[in-house]
């Protein structure tokens, strides 16, 4: 371990605010199992005695990590944050050690409470960068070890995908017009409800975006029989990746489907994958799933990087994923992960106020033409380079709990 970036004086958590938020969408977004016209989420603000602030965000989904907004708020409010208020950290290395042993520090938490850890991971690491006036990318690269290497930023620009949800023709047309104006080069199509209609829609969209690459996501809506019928037809149309074809609970189905598909197309796990142990049954059978790395579900920046390193060691493909409705906080966290890794097959997210009625900063953080978004700020600005607008955060807050070194204030 290197110096660990010491704080002078020690970083003390002097104030905490836990926001429950809701932000409406510009356009609704639907897939096989969910329909959304707004996003509810949780934002954690940690403040230091030196007057700096760090922010974390999570969007719990019960069908992904098993967590809900209520369960995450309860775990943070009742277990984690009272213990964190007033806590001191001597260095970034000490923060990494705390996060690496998060569930040992908070034994009342189930180790499956990944969103709880994510909120703290993002906020603490962002705060560390703010207090040291250093980009988080610099702090992570300088505290790497030989067994868990995190290299400096490897990608100066990331290229993001567009996503087509399920909806009526009018809604699809509005998305299509926006994507065509941006000249996006890669897309994901949500499927799993009406195979014939989805194949027809894919053909139509391929004509609208003739140079783009395509992949599909069934969100676990297919049965094994339906997947076996749909995948050859999708491959015939040039689809390059099939995401979450079966329900996460259908392990027997996945074993059969991986045996059927072989190397014909990557089968990517999303709802089926939050931690490495979720993959054991497939790896033990000799299969190599692709992985959707979403910071919110994977336990934060450090855990997501660790999962990617394990995937590399096993020769597994992975992509940067995103929850629908992420603000600048999770967008920056995902962007940092992808920039540090440098080899994500696809990049998702960074929709900003293309989708949200407002982000937590202005101007919103979002990709531009061809889906491109530079990583410059992550290399030059402190922490996660968020620039949160307190007024915008207050505007979307449904409730806020507060803790100070002297105790809690609702």
Residue pairs with C-beta under 8 A, 6 or more apart in sequence:
1 93
1 143
1 145
2 142
2 143
2 144
3 91
3 93
3 142
4 91
4 92
4 93
4 94
4 96
4 143
5 91
5 92
5 93
5 128
5 132
5 134
5 139
5 142
5 143
6 90
6 91
7 89
7 90
7 91
7 92
7 128
7 131
7 132
9 49
9 50
10 88
10 89
10 90
11 48
11 49
11 50
11 88
11 89
11 90
11 95
11 127
11 128
11 131
12 48
12 49
12 86
12 87
12 88
12 89
12 405
13 46
13 47
13 48
13 84
13 85
13 86
13 87
13 88
13 405
14 47
14 48
14 49
14 86
14 404
14 405
15 46
15 47
15 85
15 402
15 403
15 404
15 405
16 44
16 45
16 46
16 47
16 81
16 84
16 85
16 402
16 403
16 404
17 44
17 45
17 47
17 400
17 401
17 402
18 42
18 43
18 44
18 45
18 73
18 76
18 77
18 81
18 400
18 401
18 402
19 42
19 43
19 44
19 45
19 393
19 397
19 399
19 400
20 40
20 41
20 42
20 69
20 73
20 397
20 398
20 399
20 400
21 40
21 41
21 42
21 43
21 393
21 396
21 397
21 398
22 38
22 39
22 40
22 41
22 396
22 398
23 38
23 39
23 41
23 325
23 327
23 356
23 357
23 358
23 396
24 37
24 38
24 356
24 357
25 36
25 37
25 38
25 39
25 325
25 355
25 356
25 357
26 353
26 354
26 355
26 356
26 357
27 171
27 174
27 175
27 355
28 35
28 36
28 37
28 165
28 167
28 171
29 35
29 36
29 163
29 165
29 324
29 355
30 36
30 165
30 166
30 167
30 190
31 165
31 166
31 190
31 192
31 217
31 219
32 166
32 190
32 191
32 192
32 193
32 218
32 219
32 220
32 221
33 63
33 192
33 219
33 220
33 221
34 63
34 219
36 324
36 325
38 325
39 59
39 323
39 324
39 325
39 356
40 59
40 69
40 398
41 57
41 58
41 59
41 69
41 325
41 327
42 57
42 58
42 59
42 60
42 69
42 72
42 73
42 76
42 115
42 119
43 55
43 56
43 57
43 327
43 329
43 360
43 393
43 397
44 55
44 56
44 57
44 76
44 119
44 120
44 122
44 123
45 53
45 54
45 55
45 123
45 393
46 53
46 54
46 55
46 56
46 84
46 123
46 124
46 127
47 53
47 54
47 127
48 54
48 127
48 130
48 131
50 131
52 127
52 130
52 131
53 127
53 130
53 388
54 122
54 123
54 124
54 125
54 126
54 127
54 128
54 129
54 130
54 383
55 122
55 123
55 126
55 329
55 384
55 386
55 388
56 118
56 119
56 120
56 121
56 122
56 123
56 124
56 126
56 300
56 329
57 119
57 122
57 296
57 326
57 327
57 329
57 330
57 333
58 72
58 115
58 116
58 118
58 119
58 296
58 330
59 115
59 296
59 323
59 324
59 325
59 326
59 330
60 67
60 68
60 69
60 71
60 72
60 115
60 296
61 67
61 297
61 323
62 68
63 220
63 248
63 271
64 270
64 271
64 274
64 294
64 297
65 112
65 114
65 115
65 274
65 297
66 112
67 112
67 113
67 114
67 115
67 116
71 113
72 113
72 115
72 116
72 119
75 109
75 113
75 116
76 116
76 119
76 120
77 401
79 106
79 108
79 109
80 106
80 109
80 116
80 120
81 401
81 403
82 403
82 408
83 105
83 106
84 120
84 403
85 403
85 404
85 405
85 407
85 408
86 405
89 95
89 98
89 124
89 128
92 128
92 132
92 139
92 143
93 143
95 124
95 125
95 128
96 143
96 302
98 105
98 124
99 117
99 120
99 121
99 124
99 125
99 300
99 302
100 302
102 109
102 117
102 120
102 121
103 109
103 111
103 113
103 117
109 116
111 275
112 274
112 275
114 274
114 275
114 297
114 298
114 299
114 303
115 296
115 297
117 299
117 300
117 303
118 295
118 296
118 297
118 298
118 299
118 300
118 303
120 300
121 299
121 300
121 301
121 302
121 303
122 295
122 300
122 301
122 329
122 330
122 333
122 384
125 136
125 139
125 140
125 300
125 301
125 302
125 383
125 384
126 136
126 383
126 384
126 386
127 383
128 136
128 139
128 383
129 135
129 136
129 139
129 382
129 383
129 384
130 382
130 383
132 139
132 382
133 382
134 382
135 378
135 379
135 380
135 381
135 382
135 383
135 385
136 301
136 336
136 378
136 383
136 384
137 152
137 153
137 336
137 339
137 340
137 378
137 379
138 152
138 379
140 150
140 301
140 302
140 305
140 340
141 150
141 151
141 152
141 340
143 150
144 150
144 151
148 305
148 306
148 309
149 309
150 305
150 340
151 340
151 342
152 340
153 339
153 340
153 342
153 375
153 378
153 379
154 339
154 340
154 341
154 342
154 343
155 338
155 339
155 342
155 375
156 374
156 375
156 376
157 372
157 373
157 374
157 375
158 320
158 335
158 338
158 339
158 347
158 350
158 367
158 372
158 373
158 375
159 185
159 186
159 347
159 367
159 370
159 371
159 372
160 184
160 186
160 347
160 348
160 349
160 350
160 367
160 371
160 372
160 373
161 184
161 186
161 187
161 188
161 346
161 347
161 348
161 371
162 175
162 179
162 182
162 184
162 186
162 187
162 188
162 371
163 187
163 188
163 189
163 190
163 348
164 172
164 175
164 176
164 187
164 188
164 189
164 190
164 201
164 205
165 171
165 175
165 190
166 190
166 191
166 193
172 201
176 205
176 208
178 354
179 187
179 209
180 208
180 209
182 367
182 368
182 369
182 370
182 371
183 369
183 370
184 209
184 212
184 370
184 371
185 211
185 212
185 213
185 370
185 371
186 212
186 213
186 214
186 215
186 346
186 371
187 205
187 209
187 212
187 213
187 214
187 215
188 214
188 215
188 216
188 217
188 243
188 346
188 348
189 198
189 201
189 202
189 205
189 214
189 215
189 216
189 217
190 216
190 217
190 218
190 219
191 198
191 216
191 217
191 218
191 221
191 230
192 198
192 218
192 219
192 220
192 221
192 222
193 221
195 226
195 229
195 230
195 233
198 216
199 233
199 234
199 237
202 214
202 216
202 234
202 237
202 239
203 237
205 214
206 212
206 214
206 237
206 238
213 238
213 240
214 237
214 238
214 239
214 240
215 239
215 240
215 241
215 242
215 243
215 268
215 346
216 234
216 239
216 241
216 242
216 243
217 243
217 244
217 270
218 227
218 230
218 242
218 243
218 244
218 245
218 246
219 244
219 270
219 271
220 244
220 245
220 246
220 247
220 248
220 250
220 271
220 272
221 247
222 230
222 245
222 246
223 246
223 253
224 246
224 250
224 253
224 256
224 257
227 242
227 245
227 246
227 253
227 257
228 257
228 260
230 245
231 242
231 245
231 261
231 264
231 265
234 242
235 264
235 265
239 265
240 265
240 266
241 265
241 266
241 268
241 290
241 345
241 346
242 261
242 265
242 266
242 267
242 268
243 267
243 268
243 269
243 270
243 292
244 268
244 269
244 270
244 271
244 272
244 292
245 257
245 267
246 253
246 254
246 257
247 253
247 271
248 271
248 272
251 281
254 267
254 272
254 282
255 281
255 282
255 285
255 287
257 267
258 267
258 282
258 285
258 287
258 289
259 287
261 267
266 290
266 317
267 289
267 290
268 289
268 290
268 291
268 292
268 317
268 319
269 278
269 279
269 289
269 290
269 291
269 292
270 292
270 294
270 321
272 278
273 279
273 289
273 291
273 292
274 297
274 298
274 299
275 298
275 299
275 307
276 307
276 310
279 289
279 291
282 288
282 289
283 314
288 314
288 315
288 316
288 317
289 316
290 316
290 317
290 318
290 319
290 345
291 307
291 311
291 316
291 317
291 318
291 319
292 318
292 319
292 321
293 304
293 307
293 308
293 318
293 319
293 320
293 321
293 337
293 344
294 304
294 320
294 321
294 322
294 323
294 334
295 301
295 304
295 330
295 333
295 334
295 337
296 323
296 326
296 330
297 323
298 304
298 307
300 333
301 333
301 336
301 337
304 337
305 337
305 340
305 341
307 318
308 318
308 337
308 341
311 317
311 318
312 343
317 345
318 344
318 345
319 344
319 345
319 346
319 347
319 348
320 334
320 337
320 338
320 344
320 346
320 347
320 348
320 349
321 334
321 348
321 349
322 330
322 331
322 334
322 348
322 349
322 350
323 330
323 349
324 355
325 355
325 356
326 334
326 349
326 351
327 356
327 359
327 360
328 352
328 359
328 360
328 361
328 364
328 365
328 386
328 387
328 388
329 360
329 384
329 386
329 388
330 349
331 349
331 350
331 352
331 365
331 366
332 365
332 378
332 384
332 385
332 386
333 384
334 347
334 349
334 350
335 349
335 350
335 373
335 375
335 378
336 375
336 378
336 384
338 344
338 347
339 375
339 378
347 371
350 365
350 366
350 367
350 373
351 366
351 367
352 359
352 364
352 365
352 366
352 367
353 359
353 364
353 366
354 366
356 364
358 364
358 392
358 395
358 396
359 365
359 366
359 392
360 386
360 388
360 389
360 392
360 393
360 396
361 386
361 387
361 388
361 389
361 392
362 389
362 392
365 373
366 373
367 373
377 385
378 384
378 385
401 408
401 410
402 408
402 409
402 410
403 409
